[in-house]
């Protein structure tokens, strides 16, 4: 077990579980004087059809993800915590793991379930994938 975490990634998706993960991340970051990356991933697996429609849809979902992050920051005020906001597009589970690998993250914090609860029965949850593939420790936050 690490004595302290200095580079924490929290994955958010607008769900109640990810809000709980965000709040817990702020507490862990304060205790460890850590930098926090707040990551939202716009899932593009359903984006198909006319390229103009896909681009417009991606822009809208990206803006919505940024608004969700800003709401969390405004509501839970991570004062005195060094943080950055990142919004990516692609497969959420893969983007979370890839980001952690590429940015020397030493702890990922994630909700136990997210917005895709029905999908979990079919292909497995994002959380499960992250736990099994992350290059660092993962804390699953339940509410």
Phi, psi and omega in degrees: 000138178286145177290321179207156179249133183246343184222095188254137175248128173243127179266128181234147180218013180089355181278163177298320180298319181288331175295318177297320178297320178298312180299316179296322178299318180299321179293316179295319180297319178299314181297327185258359185050050186260159171273142181241133170253121178263111187247127171240139180239123177278116183284121184256011184294338179262005182274105177210164181112210181301125181306324179295319178296317180299315180297317178297317180298315179299319179298315180297313181293325177295315177299318178297321178296318178296321178296318178300316178297315180298324177296316179299315181297316180295320184283321186251006172029084179283059181300143177062022176241129177283117181220159172223153179254135178225131174237124179240169174233148182140205177280117184306314184296319180287320180295323178297311180296315180299317180298317179299318179294316186284342187238019176052045176288137178251357173204130172252132175244132188210149177288155181295325174221159180236215183278348183258050186299321180292322180299330182303326181289336185266308187238002180093150187278156174301317181300314179300316179299314182298316179302319185276344185239352184294147179276005185214182176294149178232130174251120177267122184257125177250151177254000000 
